[in-house]
Amino acid sequence: MENRIRRILIEQEARDYPMTRRILARLKGVPVEVIQDREALNTSGRDRAAWLSDAKTTLLLAVQKGPFWRSCPGTRDYICCGYQVLQVGLNCPMDCTYCVLQGYINVPAITVFVNVEDLLEELEARWAENPALVWRLGTGEFGDSLALDGLMGLNKLLIPRFAGRGQAILEIKSKWPQLFHLLSLGPNRQVIFAWSLNPPEIISGEEQFAASLESRLKAASQAVGAGFRVAFHFDPLIYFPGWEEAYQRTVGRLGAAVSSQAIAWISLGGLRLLPPLRQLMLQRFPRSRIAAQEMVLAPDGKLRYFKSLRVEMYARMREWLTQATPEALVYLCMESPRVWQEAFGFTPDGQSLARLLDGRVLPRR
């Protein structure tokens, strides 16, 4: 994946960090430009569709001046599980048609925060403040956790920090399969490698530069063999003619590839878009099968499938997953209490859902 990088930008303040030196050593020959700071890369007035494509091959090495640790941006009136995010970067070299980051990112580059020493100090300080609390942390909310890890070397630093730390779980979420360089760090039950999954029809048509389904499942099997736990996210679930057969077949392949005893959880979330993103998708990906689908404006201000369709997809997926992965916990991501009740037959609140997920990863006493 690092061979997609065609240009490197470096903030003046980021020049002397070890991660910066590591990345430059691995990308010799790629043009480098030092800038004062990322504020100089103002995209206002520029055509977003044009610079988003260029951003996928430009790498920005920057300093994270705010906190790395942030609460997941939940949605009012929808059930949130209390997930915590480590913002170690922004954007990724893959180019999925439905990616919500297209509507949020204002820097025309893949941003990597190189001051990892500050990240490690922040982790230790937060854990010391609340030693009895359970934290589910992830690095894949604003980018891909594995796509550029060979360049960054971040996970080799993070994974040992979570070993034996009962109150902290690290979820490394990705659509990329290369984790061979991390397998020797196992076994480590506090670390969960997670993959976003979709049928091959969606991967080939909507997830440009991402790994195949077969490669993701093979990587998951390797992670389990090395003593890590795994998780999977069918998010977004995408409706298309023949979706039932395609998703049922995908779930069957998951069940055949990975023992359900090793699966911490599996999330389901229907496709949802901020309204401006729909037009951007049509502009950037005119051949996409999903940008023109019928959707409705939901109370959270996002376009979603009609409730009846979401309930049907969730209920069928839960049925297939229960058959293929009987010991895995299946839950809904960012859905309303009413949809929970109709699809699953019960409605957790945020705290009870958090306890369910925590119970999957707490050390057994």
C-alpha positions in Angstrom: 0.0 0.0 0.0 2.9 2.4 0.7 3.8 2.2 -3.0 0.8 4.4 -3.7 2.5 7.4 -2.0 3.7 9.9 -4.7 4.4 13.0 -2.5 5.4 13.7 1.1 4.7 16.8 3.0 6.3 17.4 6.4 5.3 20.0 9.0 8.3 22.0 10.2 7.7 20.8 13.7 7.5 17.2 12.7 10.9 16.9 11.0 13.0 15.5 13.9 10.7 12.7 15.2 11.8 9.1 14.9 8.7 8.1 13.0 9.5 10.8 10.4 13.0 9.5 9.9 11.7 6.0 9.6 9.1 6.9 7.0 11.6 8.9 4.9 14.1 6.1 5.0 11.5 3.7 3.6 10.2 6.1 1.0 13.5 7.1 -0.6 13.0 8.7 -3.9 9.5 10.1 -3.2 9.5 14.0 -3.5 9.5 15.7 -0.1 8.4 19.2 0.8 8.6 20.9 4.2 5.7 23.2 5.0 5.2 25.5 8.0 2.1 23.6 9.2 -1.0 21.9 7.8 -3.0 25.2 8.0 -1.1 26.2 4.9 -3.0 23.5 3.0 -6.2 25.3 2.9 -8.8 23.7 0.6 -11.5 26.3 0.8 -12.7 27.3 -2.7 -11.2 24.3 -4.3 -13.2 21.5 -5.9 -13.4 18.8 -3.2 -13.8 15.9 -5.7 -10.5 16.9 -7.4 -8.3 17.2 -4.4 -9.7 14.2 -2.7 -8.3 11.9 -5.4 -4.9 13.6 -5.1 -5.0 13.3 -1.3 -5.0 9.5 -1.5 -1.4 9.6 -2.8 0.0 12.4 -0.7 1.4 11.7 2.8 1.5 14.5 5.4 3.7 14.0 8.5 2.3 16.2 11.2 2.3 16.7 15.0 -0.9 16.0 16.9 -1.3 19.0 19.1 -4.6 18.0 20.6 -5.5 14.8 22.5 -5.0 11.5 20.8 -7.6 9.9 22.9 -11.2 11.0 22.1 -14.7 9.6 22.6 -16.3 8.1 19.5 -18.6 10.7 17.9 -21.9 9.1 18.7 -25.3 10.3 17.5 -28.0 11.7 19.8 -31.1 9.4 20.1 -29.1 6.4 18.7 -27.5 3.8 20.9 -23.7 4.2 21.4 -21.5 1.6 22.9 -19.0 4.0 24.6 -16.1 3.2 22.2 -13.0 5.4 22.5 -10.8 6.5 19.6 -7.1 7.0 19.3 -6.7 9.6 16.5 -3.3 8.6 15.2 -4.0 9.8 11.7 -6.6 11.0 9.2 -7.5 9.5 5.8 -6.1 6.3 4.2 -4.7 5.3 0.8 -7.8 3.2 0.0 -10.7 4.9 -1.8 -14.1 3.4 -0.8 -17.0 5.1 -2.6 -19.1 5.3 0.6 -16.3 6.6 3.0 -17.7 9.2 5.3 -14.3 10.8 5.7 -14.7 12.3 2.2 -17.1 14.8 3.7 -15.1 15.6 6.8 -11.4 15.8 5.8 -10.1 19.3 4.9 -6.5 18.5 4.5 -5.5 17.2 1.0 -3.3 14.3 2.2 -3.2 11.2 4.3 -2.1 12.7 7.7 0.1 10.7 10.0 0.8 12.1 13.5 4.4 11.3 14.2 4.7 12.3 17.9 3.9 8.8 19.1 5.9 9.4 22.3 3.2 11.8 23.3 0.5 9.2 22.5 2.1 6.7 24.8 2.4 9.2 27.6 -1.2 10.1 27.2 -2.3 6.5 27.4 -0.4 5.9 30.6 -1.8 9.1 32.2 -5.4 8.3 31.3 -5.1 4.7 32.6 -3.6 6.0 35.9 -6.5 8.4 36.4 -9.1 5.7 36.2 -7.4 2.3 36.9 -10.7 0.5 37.5 -12.5 1.5 34.4 -12.6 -0.6 31.2 -11.6 1.1 28.0 -12.3 -0.2 24.5 -9.9 1.8 22.3 -9.4 1.7 18.5 -7.2 3.3 15.9 -9.4 2.7 12.9 -12.1 5.4 13.2 -10.4 8.1 11.1 -8.2 5.9 8.9 -7.0 2.3 8.4 -5.0 0.7 11.2 -2.9 -1.5 9.0 -2.6 0.0 5.5 0.5 2.1 6.3 1.7 0.3 9.4 4.7 -1.0 7.7 5.8 2.6 7.2 4.7 3.9 10.6 5.7 1.0 12.9 3.0 2.2 15.3 1.4 -1.1 16.2 4.7 -2.6 17.2 4.8 0.2 19.9 1.2 0.0 20.9 0.5 -3.7 21.1 3.0 -4.4 24.0 1.5 -1.5 26.0 -1.8 -3.4 26.2 -0.3 -6.8 27.1 -1.8 -7.9 30.5 -3.6 -4.6 31.0 -7.0 -5.8 32.0 -8.8 -2.5 31.8 -7.7 -1.6 28.3 -8.4 -3.2 24.9 -6.9 -2.2 21.6 -8.9 -2.8 18.4 -6.9 -2.6 15.2 -9.5 -2.2 12.5 -8.6 -2.5 8.8 -9.5 -3.6 5.3 -5.8 -4.6 4.8 -4.4 -8.1 5.4 -0.7 -7.5 6.0 0.0 -8.2 9.7 2.8 -10.7 9.5 5.2 -8.2 11.1 3.0 -8.1 14.2 2.2 -11.8 14.7 5.3 -12.4 16.9 3.9 -9.9 19.4 1.2 -12.5 20.3 -0.3 -14.1 22.2 -2.0 -10.9 23.5 -5.7 -11.2 24.5 -5.9 -7.4 25.1 -5.5 -6.8 21.4 -8.2 -7.4 18.8 -7.6 -7.4 15.1 -10.8 -6.4 13.3 -11.8 -6.3 9.7 -14.6 -4.6 7.9 -16.3 -7.1 5.6 -18.6 -7.0 2.6 -19.4 -9.4 -0.2 -16.9 -9.7 -3.0 -19.4 -7.9 -5.3 -19.2 -4.8 -3.0 -15.4 -5.0 -2.4 -14.6 -5.1 -6.1 -17.0 -2.3 -7.1 -17.0 0.0 -4.1 -13.8 -0.5 -2.1 -11.0 0.6 -4.4 -7.5 -0.6 -3.4 -8.8 -2.6 -0.4 -7.9 -6.3 0.1 -10.1 -9.1 -1.1 -12.5 -10.9 1.2 -10.3 -14.0 1.1 -7.2 -12.0 2.1 -9.0 -10.4 5.0 -10.3 -13.7 6.3 -6.9 -15.4 5.9 -5.3 -12.5 7.9 -7.9 -13.0 10.6 -7.0 -16.7 10.8 -3.4 -15.8 11.1 -4.1 -13.4 14.0 -6.1 -16.1 15.8 -3.2 -18.6 15.3 -0.8 -16.1 16.9 -3.0 -15.7 20.0 -4.9 -12.6 19.3 -8.7 -12.2 19.3 -10.5 -10.9 16.2 -13.7 -8.9 15.4 -15.6 -8.1 12.3 -17.7 -5.2 11.1 -20.4 -5.5 8.5 -20.6 -1.7 8.4 -21.8 -0.4 6.1 -24.3 -3.1 5.1 -25.2 -2.2 1.5 -28.4 -3.1 -0.2 -28.3 -4.3 -3.8 -30.3 -6.8 -5.9 -29.2 -10.2 -4.7 -27.9 -8.9 -1.3 -29.4 -11.9 0.6 -27.4 -14.5 -1.3 -24.2 -12.4 -1.3 -24.2 -11.7 2.4 -25.3 -15.2 3.4 -22.4 -16.6 1.3 -20.0 -14.1 2.9 -21.1 -15.0 6.4 -20.6 -18.7 5.6 -17.1 -18.0 4.5 -16.4 -16.1 7.7 -17.7 -19.0 9.8 -15.5 -21.5 7.8 -12.4 -19.3 8.2 -12.4 -18.4 11.9 -13.5 -20.2 15.0 -16.4 -18.2 16.7 -14.7 -18.8 20.1 -11.9 -16.3 18.9 -14.4 -13.6 17.8 -14.9 -10.8 20.4 -17.8 -9.2 18.5 -19.4 -8.6 15.1 -21.1 -5.3 14.4 -23.8 -4.4 11.9 -24.5 -1.0 10.6 -26.6 0.1 7.6 -25.2 2.5 5.0 -25.6 6.1 6.2 -24.5 9.3 4.6 -24.6 13.0 5.3 -26.7 14.5 2.5 -23.7 16.4 0.8 -21.8 13.2 0.6 -24.3 11.6 -1.8 -23.7 14.2 -4.4 -19.9 13.9 -3.9 -20.1 10.2 -4.4 -22.0 10.6 -7.6 -19.4 13.1 -8.8 -16.4 11.0 -7.9 -17.8 7.6 -8.6 -20.4 7.8 -11.3 -20.4 4.0 -11.8 -21.1 3.3 -8.1 -24.1 1.1 -7.6 -25.0 2.6 -4.2 -25.0 6.4 -4.6 -28.4 6.6 -6.3 -30.2 4.2 -4.0 -33.4 5.3 -2.4 -32.8 6.7 1.2 -34.6 8.8 3.7 -33.4 11.6 5.9 -33.3 10.2 9.4 -33.6 12.2 12.7 -29.8 12.3 13.1 -29.6 14.3 9.8 -28.1 11.4 7.8 -29.5 9.6 4.8 -30.4 6.0 5.7 -32.3 3.1 4.2 -35.9 3.0 5.1 -36.4 1.4 8.6 -38.2 -1.6 7.3 -35.3 -2.5 5.0 -32.7 -2.0 7.8 -34.7 -4.2 10.2 -34.9 -6.9 7.5 -31.2 -6.8 6.8 -30.2 -6.8 10.4 -32.5 -9.7 11.3 -31.4 -11.8 8.4 -27.7 -11.1 9.1 -28.1 -12.0 12.8 -29.8 -15.2 11.8 -27.0 -16.2 9.5 -24.2 -15.1 11.9 -25.8 -17.0 14.8 -25.6 -20.2 12.6 -22.1 -19.6 11.3 -20.5 -18.0 14.4 -22.7 -19.1 17.3 -20.4 -17.9 20.1 -19.8 -14.4 18.7 -21.7 -11.3 20.1 -23.6 -9.5 17.3 -24.7 -5.9 17.9 -25.9 -2.9 16.0 -23.8 0.2 15.5 -25.5 3.6 15.8 -29.1 2.4 15.5 -32.3 3.6 17.2 -34.0 1.7 20.1 -36.9 1.0 17.8 -34.8 -0.7 15.2 -33.0 -2.7 17.9 -36.4 -3.9 19.2 -37.8 -4.9 15.8 -34.6 -6.6 14.5 -33.2 -8.2 17.6 -36.2 -8.4 20.0 -34.7 -6.3 22.8 -33.4 -2.8 23.3 -30.2 -2.1 25.3 -29.3 1.3 26.5 -25.8 2.6 26.0 -24.5 1.5 29.3 -25.8 -2.1 29.0 -24.5 -2.4 25.5 -21.1 -1.2 26.8 -21.2 -3.8 29.6 -22.0 -6.6 27.0 -19.0 -5.6 24.9 -16.7 -5.2 28.0 -17.8 -8.7 29.1 -16.4 -10.1 25.9 -12.9 -8.8 26.5 -12.5 -8.7 30.3 -10.0 -11.3 31.6 -11.8 -14.2 33.0 -11.4 -14.6 36.8 
